[in-house]
Amino acid sequence: MTRPRNTEQFTVGHRDDGQRLDKAIRGAYPEWGRSAVGRLIQNRQVRINGKLVWLSSWKVRSGDQIEIIDPPENKPQAPKRFDPAWLLADEGDVLVVCKPAGLLSQLNRAGGSDDLLSLAQAAFGQDLRLFHRLDRDTSGLCMLTRPGPVNAYLDAAFKQREVVKEYIALTAKRGNLAGSGQLRSYLERDARRSDLMRTVEKGGQFAFTEYRVEGETSNGLRVRLYPHTGRTHQLRVQLAEQGAPIIGDVLYGGKPAERLMLHAARIALPEGTGFQAREWICPPPF
């Protein structure tokens, strides 16, 4: 006997008339998260008025009956306080934090209530500035600074690409990755989906990454990445272009997972006038 499948249902209201399907579902179930909603639609687990729909961009209409088959678990709630375990170093001018996956580095235009900067300011003072940020779904090292000459020093070091940033990613496929190499591309935001970046032949912003494949683990292929530029979704797009999307990165064709398997593991600052070279390491949680 076949086990009945769990379902959730809701009716599209007037305010969502003409809205994209994925945004309408996220509005009805904000606790699920963007990636989970994308997987539902991609895996053909959504019906509109009894018919399967698998396009996230499908425009819903007021009165549409939306049915979700086998809905996901609620995503973890963002923390309400700064966890002391996140703090790697407080050196006066610089705070180094290991951000958990799922926490915004800083509030975006859409607004919200919880982000790393706000939590850190509540714990350490309102004069903190977020100097080095990560995507919400990426875990790892972030730098916050206090007012002073350290900000000009860091500005120059980043612009001159003297800061070493090291990431760890897990992929389900090797694709076209060699043992080591370089990834060069030009990226721009997708005209039809503002949450996606794409590679272009003309225009765009130059993105440059070095990488080294470290080998298979029980969870996937481990790849160490050294981005020389800091473009939005740079590592995610470049690995996907090589046929090796990051596990958990459903936006770019990655295998579904509980989280994005991308982690900022190390950052090293150069010696500068009045500043010694410094380095911090945050081992990946996967």
C-alpha positions as CSV (number, residue, x, y, z in Angstrom):
1,M,0.0,0.0,0.0
2,T,1.4,3.4,-1.0
3,R,2.0,5.8,1.9
4,P,0.1,9.1,1.5
5,R,2.4,12.0,0.7
6,N,2.4,15.1,2.9
7,T,1.1,18.3,1.3
8,E,0.7,21.9,2.1
9,Q,-1.8,24.2,0.4
10,F,-2.5,27.9,0.1
11,T,-4.5,30.3,-2.0
12,V,-2.8,33.1,-3.8
13,G,-4.1,36.5,-2.6
14,H,-4.7,39.7,-4.4
15,R,-1.3,41.2,-3.3
16,D,0.6,38.3,-5.1
17,D,-1.3,38.5,-8.4
18,G,1.3,38.4,-11.1
19,Q,4.1,37.4,-8.7
20,R,6.7,34.7,-9.5
21,L,5.8,31.3,-8.2
22,D,9.0,31.0,-6.1
23,K,8.4,34.4,-4.5
24,A,4.8,33.6,-3.8
25,I,5.7,30.3,-2.0
26,R,8.5,32.0,0.0
27,G,6.0,34.7,1.0
28,A,3.6,32.0,2.3
29,Y,6.3,29.9,3.9
30,P,9.2,32.1,4.8
31,E,10.6,29.5,7.2
32,W,11.5,27.2,4.3
33,G,14.3,29.3,2.7
34,R,15.0,30.2,-0.9
35,S,17.1,27.1,-1.8
36,A,14.4,24.7,-0.4
37,V,11.7,26.4,-2.4
38,G,13.8,26.3,-5.6
39,R,14.3,22.5,-5.1
40,L,10.6,22.0,-4.7
41,I,9.8,23.6,-8.0
42,Q,12.7,22.1,-9.8
43,N,11.8,18.6,-8.6
44,R,8.2,19.0,-9.8
45,Q,6.7,19.0,-6.3
46,V,4.4,22.0,-6.9
47,R,0.9,22.0,-8.4
48,I,-1.1,25.0,-9.5
49,N,-4.9,24.3,-9.7
50,G,-4.0,20.6,-9.9
51,K,-1.4,20.9,-12.6
52,L,2.4,20.4,-12.1
53,V,4.5,23.5,-12.6
54,W,8.3,23.4,-12.6
55,L,9.2,27.0,-13.6
56,S,10.2,29.3,-10.8
57,S,9.3,32.3,-13.0
58,W,5.7,31.1,-13.5
59,K,3.4,34.0,-12.8
60,V,0.7,33.1,-10.3
61,R,-2.8,34.7,-10.3
62,S,-5.1,35.7,-7.5
63,G,-7.2,32.8,-6.5
64,D,-4.7,30.1,-7.7
65,Q,-4.7,27.0,-5.5
66,I,-1.0,26.1,-4.8
67,E,-0.2,22.6,-3.5
68,I,3.2,21.6,-2.3
69,I,4.1,17.9,-2.2
70,D,6.4,16.6,0.5
71,P,7.2,20.1,1.9
72,P,10.7,20.7,3.4
73,E,11.7,21.1,7.0
74,N,11.8,24.6,8.3
75,K,15.2,26.2,7.8
76,P,17.2,27.0,11.0
77,Q,16.2,30.3,12.5
78,A,18.8,33.1,12.5
79,P,20.5,33.6,15.9
80,K,19.3,36.5,18.0
81,R,22.6,37.0,19.8
82,F,26.3,37.0,18.9
83,D,27.7,33.6,19.9
84,P,31.1,33.9,21.6
85,A,32.2,30.8,19.8
86,W,32.2,32.7,16.5
87,L,35.0,35.1,17.7
88,L,38.4,34.0,16.5
89,A,40.3,37.2,17.4
90,D,39.8,40.7,18.9
91,E,43.0,42.6,18.2
92,G,41.6,46.0,19.0
93,D,41.4,47.4,15.5
94,V,40.2,44.2,13.9
95,L,37.6,41.6,14.9
96,V,37.8,38.2,13.1
97,V,34.6,36.1,13.2
98,C,33.7,32.7,11.8
99,K,30.2,33.3,10.5
100,P,27.8,30.4,10.4
101,A,26.0,29.5,7.2
102,G,22.5,30.9,6.8
103,L,23.3,34.3,8.6
104,L,23.5,37.5,6.5
105,S,26.7,39.4,6.9
106,Q,24.8,42.7,6.7
107,L,21.1,43.6,6.1
108,N,20.2,43.8,2.4
109,R,17.8,46.1,0.8
110,A,14.9,43.8,1.5
111,G,15.4,44.4,5.1
112,G,15.3,41.9,8.0
113,S,16.0,41.6,11.7
114,D,19.2,39.6,12.1
115,D,22.7,39.9,10.6
116,L,26.3,39.4,11.7
117,L,27.1,43.1,11.8
118,S,24.1,44.0,14.0
119,L,24.8,41.1,16.4
120,A,28.5,42.0,16.6
121,Q,27.6,45.7,17.2
122,A,25.3,44.7,20.0
123,A,28.1,42.7,21.6
124,F,31.1,44.8,21.0
125,G,30.0,48.4,20.2
126,Q,28.3,50.4,17.5
127,D,31.5,51.7,16.0
128,L,32.2,48.3,14.3
129,R,32.3,48.2,10.5
130,L,31.9,45.1,8.4
131,F,35.0,45.1,6.2
132,H,35.0,41.7,4.6
133,R,31.7,40.0,4.0
134,L,30.3,36.6,2.8
135,D,27.1,35.5,1.1
136,R,24.5,34.4,3.6
137,D,24.8,30.7,2.7
138,T,28.7,30.7,2.9
139,S,30.3,30.1,6.3
140,G,33.7,31.2,7.5
141,L,35.9,34.2,8.1
142,C,34.6,37.7,8.2
143,M,36.5,40.8,9.3
144,L,35.0,43.7,11.2
145,T,37.1,46.9,12.0
146,R,36.9,49.7,14.4
147,P,37.6,53.4,13.4
148,G,41.3,54.1,12.7
149,P,44.1,53.7,10.2
150,V,43.5,50.0,9.8
151,N,40.6,50.8,7.4
152,A,42.9,52.7,4.9
153,Y,45.5,49.9,5.2
154,L,42.9,47.3,4.4
155,D,41.4,49.3,1.6
156,A,44.8,49.5,-0.1
157,A,45.6,45.8,0.5
158,F,42.3,44.7,-1.0
159,K,42.5,47.0,-4.0
160,Q,46.1,45.8,-4.7
161,R,45.0,42.2,-4.3
162,E,47.5,41.6,-1.6
163,V,45.0,39.9,0.8
164,V,45.1,36.1,0.5
165,K,41.6,34.5,0.7
166,E,41.3,30.7,0.9
167,Y,38.0,28.8,0.5
168,I,37.1,25.1,0.8
169,A,34.3,23.7,-1.4
170,L,32.7,20.3,-1.9
171,T,31.5,19.2,-5.3
172,A,29.7,16.1,-6.4
173,K,31.4,16.0,-9.8
174,R,35.0,16.7,-10.9
175,G,33.7,18.1,-14.3
176,N,36.6,19.8,-16.2
177,L,38.7,20.5,-13.2
178,A,42.4,19.5,-13.5
179,G,44.6,18.8,-10.5
180,S,45.1,22.6,-10.2
181,G,44.6,25.6,-12.4
182,Q,43.1,29.0,-12.9
183,L,39.6,30.1,-13.6
184,R,39.1,33.4,-15.6
185,S,35.7,34.8,-16.6
186,Y,33.6,37.9,-16.9
187,L,30.5,38.0,-14.8
188,E,27.3,40.0,-14.8
189,R,23.9,39.8,-13.1
190,D,21.3,37.8,-15.1
191,A,18.8,40.2,-16.7
192,R,15.9,37.9,-16.0
193,R,16.8,36.7,-12.5
194,S,18.4,39.3,-10.2
195,D,19.6,36.5,-7.7
196,L,21.8,34.9,-10.4
197,M,25.1,35.8,-12.0
198,R,26.2,34.6,-15.4
199,T,29.3,34.4,-17.5
200,V,29.4,36.7,-20.6
201,E,31.7,37.1,-23.6
202,K,31.6,40.9,-23.6
203,G,31.3,43.3,-20.7
204,G,30.9,42.1,-17.2
205,Q,33.4,42.2,-14.4
206,F,36.6,40.2,-14.5
207,A,36.8,37.3,-12.1
208,F,40.0,35.3,-11.4
209,T,40.4,32.3,-9.1
210,E,43.2,29.8,-8.6
211,Y,42.3,26.3,-7.4
212,R,43.7,23.0,-6.3
213,V,41.7,19.7,-6.2
214,E,42.5,17.9,-2.9
215,G,40.7,14.6,-3.6
216,E,37.6,12.7,-2.7
217,T,36.1,12.6,0.8
218,S,33.1,10.8,2.1
219,N,31.0,13.9,1.4
220,G,32.3,14.9,-2.0
221,L,35.3,16.2,-4.0
222,R,37.3,18.7,-1.9
223,V,38.5,21.7,-3.8
224,R,40.6,24.5,-2.4
225,L,40.0,27.9,-4.0
226,Y,42.0,31.2,-4.0
227,P,39.9,34.1,-5.4
228,H,42.0,37.1,-6.5
229,T,38.8,39.1,-7.2
230,G,35.7,39.3,-5.1
231,R,32.7,39.2,-7.5
232,T,29.2,38.2,-6.4
233,H,28.9,34.4,-6.5
234,Q,32.3,34.2,-8.2
235,L,33.3,30.7,-6.9
236,R,29.9,29.3,-7.4
237,V,29.5,30.4,-11.0
238,Q,33.1,29.4,-12.0
239,L,32.9,25.9,-10.5
240,A,29.4,25.4,-12.2
241,E,30.9,26.5,-15.5
242,Q,33.5,23.7,-15.1
243,G,30.7,21.1,-14.6
244,A,31.5,20.9,-10.9
245,P,28.8,22.9,-9.1
246,I,29.1,23.2,-5.3
247,I,27.0,20.7,-3.3
248,G,24.0,22.5,-1.9
249,D,24.1,25.2,-4.6
250,V,20.8,24.6,-6.3
251,L,20.9,28.0,-8.0
252,Y,23.8,26.8,-10.2
253,G,22.9,23.1,-10.6
254,G,24.5,21.7,-7.5
255,K,23.3,18.6,-5.7
256,P,20.7,19.4,-3.0
257,A,22.0,19.4,0.5
258,E,21.2,20.9,3.9
259,R,23.6,23.8,3.3
260,L,25.9,25.3,0.7
261,M,29.2,23.4,1.0
262,L,31.4,26.5,0.7
263,H,33.5,27.8,3.5
264,A,36.0,30.7,3.9
265,A,38.8,28.9,5.7
266,R,41.7,31.3,5.8
267,I,42.6,35.0,5.3
268,A,46.1,36.5,5.4
269,L,46.9,40.2,5.5
270,P,50.2,41.6,4.2
271,E,52.7,43.7,6.1
272,G,52.0,47.4,5.8
273,T,53.2,50.7,7.2
274,G,52.5,50.4,10.9
275,F,51.0,47.0,10.5
276,Q,52.4,43.5,10.8
277,A,51.4,40.6,8.6
278,R,48.5,38.7,10.1
279,E,46.7,35.4,9.4
280,W,43.6,33.7,10.7
281,I,42.2,30.1,10.0
282,C,38.7,28.8,10.6
283,P,38.5,25.0,9.7
284,P,35.5,24.0,7.7
285,P,32.6,22.3,9.5
286,F,32.2,19.7,6.7
